[in-house]
Amino acid sequence: MPVVSSDPWSSTPADRFEMLAHEYGTPLYLYDAEDVRSRVQQVRDAFEGQAQVYFAVKANPNLGLLRSLLGKVDGLDISSGGELDQAQLAGYDPASLSFAGPAKNRAELTAAILSGAGCISIESVRELDDCVQIAREQGRRANVAVRVNPKLLNRAFGMKMGGRAIQFGVDEEELHSVLPRIAACADALDFRGIHVYAGSQCFDASGVVEGVTHTLEIVREIESSTALRCSTINLGGGFGLSHTDADKEIDIAALGSALTPVLRSFVASSRVPRRIVFELGRYLAANAGIYVARVISSKISRGKCFFMVDGGLHHQLAAAGTFGAALRSNFVLRNLSRPEAPPVRCNIAGPSCNPTDLLGIDAELPRPEIGDLIGVLKSGAYGLTASPLLFLGRHTPAEVVAVDGKFVLGRRSRPMTDFN
């Protein structure tokens, strides 16, 4: 099994960061494609080929990164018509795409059906009816799965996306009213299976095993009570990887050891071919990314030390603690320019007029000086595109991908006026 570094940028010299900052400006994002590829292979190896690995585009839709993963992942999980377009622009076969999301509109469903998207996860009766109508109007069959909101509330997941009243999927107890409608529309629908996404940020292997076991029970119940067969079983993802601790993540080897026998036994006892999928975003990409900002100013305010940088919550909302975080915790920070400087406890403040624009609170790092580059590690997932880019009216940061020994511009910097 490949060894994936907790920080793929740890061996990058200060002058290389400075060169990139000079070429592309600051702030900027850097992504190490090889780190993502290594994690994909790590997951494959852990499950001994029993599961396919899809990359969740919502985690990082950068075109350069997606292109670097072409042929390295089995497919992509998409959540909008825009991500469908981006995936195809990156070169992915629509048949390798899985389309989820609770508010897919008719235009998006039409585009997905016409493209031949591999699997559309039905999340409501409305989506089911729309797919049937569109497919018949277009003379095409829609490839569909049912996203199931399971009865099981899996407490091992930090953010629970199933097992309670929620906008995602069809409640497990309501499947009896949806499945017959699917079976009755075989002229318009090609039923592929089910999709269950229990939650995110699970660090306990036994919690993932519990959720998968319950999902497989749902499959058995569907196949024992209907003529439908689940050739595709999307098990979701949610493998835990901490942004705030350098090395905290789910033990993928332990998960593989516990879950692979379950999957192998299930496949061996099946009468139909099975395609088992994990869709992973944060686990694959977060570690690979670093957000780089330059120190512009410094001050002492009532005994506390502040360093102001040219990047902040408008580019890296999660690092400021305001993107789905229950509690504010610092991302791992580095002084990229002078890593050997004496440590200091300080606050790293962004440029906005918002007091929450803080990339670090009481963080300890080598004492910065004006002009130094500060790196926010583990910024490869839910970074730029999950942030309020137009807030402050500053240029968006360039996104640069390290791939096959080269640095490739994955997205250029844009001024606010480009969005008018």
N, C-alpha and C positions, 0 to 999 in steps of 0.2 A: 504494500500500500504506500503511495507517495506521501512524503512528509511535506506538509504545508506550513510555511513560516507564519508565526503570529503577526509578523510585520514584514511584508515583502520589500519595504523601502528601507529597512534598517541598514543595509550595506551601501545605500546610495550616498555618495560623498556630497558635502555641502556645496561644492562648486557646481555639481550637476544640477542641484535644485536651483541654484542661482542662474545657471545658464537657461534652464527652462522658464524661470520667472522672467528673465530678460527677453526671451523670444516670444512668450505668449502673454506676458503681463500678469499682474496679480490683482485679485485672487485668481487661482486656477485649480482645477481638479486634475488629478493624475490617477489612472487606473492601470493595474498590472494584469494584463490578460492571462498571462501564464499562471498566476495564482488562482484565477477563476477556473481555468482549464484543469489545474491540478485537483481542485476541490471536486469538480465533476467526476474525474476519474476515481478519486477517493471514495465517493459515494457508490459508484458502480462496483468498485472492488469490495466494499463493505457488504453489499448485497449479492455478491457473487453472480452478477448477471440476471438476477431475478426481477430487477426493476429498472425501468428506463428513467432518465433524468431530463426533466424539462426546466428551462430557465424562465422565471417569472419576469417578464419585460417591465412590469410596473416598478420593480426594484431599481432598475437602471436601463432606460431605453436608449442609451447612447448608441448611435449608429456604428461607430468604430468598434465598440465593444461587442455589439451583436454580430458584426461581421467576423470578429476574431473567434467567436464561438460556433460559427457555422461548421457543421461536421463534427463538432466536439460534444454538442448536446443532442439529445434525441428529438427535441422540439422546443417550442416556446409556449408559455402560458400568456395569453393576451387578455386585456380587459376593456378594449374600446376599438372603434373603427380606426382611430389614429394609430394604435399599436398594430392593428392588422396591416395598415399601409406601411408602417415602419419595418415590420417583419419581412414583408415582401420586398421592400427596397433593399434590405440587408441580404436578400437572396434565399430566404427560407421558402420551401415548398408549403403552400397553404395546408396541405394534408398533414403537416407536422405541427399544426397549431391547435391549441385548445383555448376556447373563448369562454371566459367566465365573467360575471358581473351582474348585479341585481337590477340594472336599469338599461339593458341593451335596447336601443330604439329600433324602429323598423328599417331605417336606412342602414344601420350597422348589421342587423340580421340579414338584410338583403345582400349586402356586400359579402358577408361571411359565407352565405349559401352559394352565391354565384362564384366565389373564389374556390369553393370546394374545401373550406376549412374542415380540418380533421374531426373536430368535435366541438359542438356548441353546448355548453352546460345550461340546460333549462332551469330557471330559478323561480318560475311562477307559472300559473295556468295561462296568464296573458302571453308570456313568451312562447309557451307551447302552441297556443292558438295562432300567434303571429307566424311562427315557423311553418306551421301547416299551410296557412293561407299563402305565404310568400312562395313556398316550395311549389305549390300547385300552380300559382300564377306564372312562375318562371319555368315550369316544366323540369324542375330539379328536385332531387331528394336532399333533405337536410340531414347531416350527420349530427345526431344529438345524444347527449347523456343527461341524466337527471342529477342535478346537484341536490344532495340530501342534507338537511339540517338534522343531525342525529339526536336521538333522545339523550344519549350519554353526554353529560357535562364533564368534560375532561379537565380536571383541576390542575393537571401538570403543565398546562399551557398558560403562559403569562397573559396573553390576550386571547380570550375565548370567543371563537367565531362559530360556535355550534353548541347544541345542548341547552339552548334558551331561546326566548323570543328574539328574533333577529331578522334582518332583511335578506339574509342569504339563504337561497335554496328552498326546497319543499320540505316541510316538516315530515319527519320519518313516519309519523302516525297518519299522514295524509297521502302517503304513496298509493294506497288502495284506490284513491279516486283519480289519480293521475296516470298510473300505468296502463289501465284499460284504454284510456284515450290515446295513448301512444300506440298501443297494439292495433287499435282500430284505424290508424292512419298510416299503415305501412306503405301506402302508395306515395306518401310525402316525406316520411321520416325513416331514416336508417338508424335504429336504436343501437348505440354503442355500449352503454353501461351506466355507471354512476360515478359521481364526484363528491367526495367528502373532504372538507377542509375544517378541521376541528379548532385550529387556533394557531398562534405564532409564539415564538420564543419559549420552546420547551427544551429544558436542559436534562430531563429525566428520561432515559431510554425506555424505562418501563411504561411511562406515560404514552409514548408513541406506540408501543406494542399494544397497549390497552385499546387505543383508538383504532388501530388497524384491525385488531381482532373483531371489534364491534362492526367495523365497515364490512368485513368479510361475512359476518353474520347477516347483515342487510342483504348482501348479494345472494346468499343461500336462501333467504326468505323470499326474495323476488323470484328466483328461479324455481322455487318449490310451489309458488302460488300462481305463477303466470307462465306463459309460453315464451316470454322475453329472456334473452341470454345476455349476460354482461361480458362482452369480449374485452372491454377496456374498463379498468378500475383505477381511477385517479384518487390517490391517497392523500393529496394535498402536500403539505410540507410543515413549515414551522419549526425546523430544527434550530435549536437555540445557539446564538452567538452574541456575546455581550459586546457592546460598544465601549463600556466603561472599564472593563477589566481586560488587560492585555491578552490573557490566554484562556479566558472562560468561554467554553462552548460545549455543546453536547459531545459525548464520547461516541464518535461515529463507529469506531471498531466494536464497542460494547453493544451499540444499537444493532449493528449488522449481525453480531453473534446471536443476539436474542431474537431478532425478527426474521432473519433469512430462513431458518427452519420452518417458521410459520408460513411464510410465503411459498416455500418449496412444497410443503405438504398440501397447501391449498391448490396449487397449480397441478400437482400430481394427481389429485383426486377429482379434478375437473373433467368434464366430458366435452368441453369446448376450449379452444385456444384462449389464453389469457394474455392481456398486455397490461402490466401493472406499472403505474407511473407515479413518481414523486415530482411535484413542482416546487422548486426551491428558488428563492430570490436572495434574501438577506444572507443566508448561510453561504451561498456561493460567492456573492459579490462584495459584501461589506468590507471584508478584510483586505480586499485588493485596492481600495481607494484611499486617497489622502487629499484633503482640502488644504491648500497652501495660501496663507495670507501674510502680508508684510506689516511689521510694526511701524506705525506712523507717529505715535506720540506716547508719552508716559506721564504719570502724575501720582502723587500721594494725596489721598482724600481721607482726612480724619483717621490717619494711621494705616489705611489700606492702600496697597500698591496696585495701580492699574496700568495696563499696556493696551493702547488702542490700536486696532489693526484695520486694514482696508476691506476686510470681509466679515460677514456676520450672518444673522438669521435670515437675511434676504436670499442667501445662497445655501446655507446649511442650517435649516430650521431645526432639524433634529438635535444638532449639537447644542443649540440654545435651550433644549429641553421642552420645546413646544410642538412636537410632532408625535402625538400618541403616547407620550410618556406620563406615567402615573406619578413618578417622583423625578425631580431634577437631579441628574448625575452627570459629571463631566465625562466627555469622550476622552480617550487617551490623547494627550498633547505632547508635542515635541518641539524643541528649539532646533530647527533644521540647520541654522547658520552656525551656531556655536554650542554643539551638544555637550562640550566639556566645561562649560561655564559653571560657576558655583550655583547651587539651587536657590530659588527664592519662591516664597508663597505669594501668589498674585492673582489678579483677575484679568482675563483677556476679554476686552470689550470691542464690540463691533462699532460701525460708524453711524448707527441710526439714533434717532431721538427716543427710542424705546428702551426703558431701563432693563428689559429682559434680554436685550441684545448682548448676551455674554456667552462666549464660547468656552469660558472656563471661570469657575468661582472657587476662590481659595485653592487654586491648583498649584502644585509644586512642579517646577520645571527649571532647566538651566536659565539663569537670569538673562532676559532679552535686552537688547539695545535697539534703539531706533534704526530701522533698516533691516533688522533680522527677519528671517522667514519662520513663521510658526506653522506647524503641521497639525491638522486634526485627523488622527488616524481613524481607520474603520469607517471611512466615509464613502465607500463604494456602492451603498444601497440607500435608497430613499434620501438622496442628497439634493442635488440641484433641482430636479423636476418635482420634488415634494416641498419646495420652498417658494415664498412669494417673490418671484423674480423681479417684478416691476416696482416693488416697494423701494423707495429711495431714489429711483430713477438712475441707478448706477449701471454701468456695463455688466452684462452677464459674464461669468468667468468662462474662459476657454476650458474645454475638456480634452485631455491628451491621454492616449492609450499607448502603453508600452507593450508592443507585440512583436514577437520574433526578432528581438534585438534592436528594434527601432521604436522611436516615438512618433506616433501618428496623430494628427489632429482629428479628434472625433466629433467635435462641435466647436465652431468658432465663437469668439466673444461678439456680443451684439449690443449696440447702444439702445437706449429706451425708444428712440425714434423709429427703430426697425419694427416696432410692434404697433405703430400707428396705422 
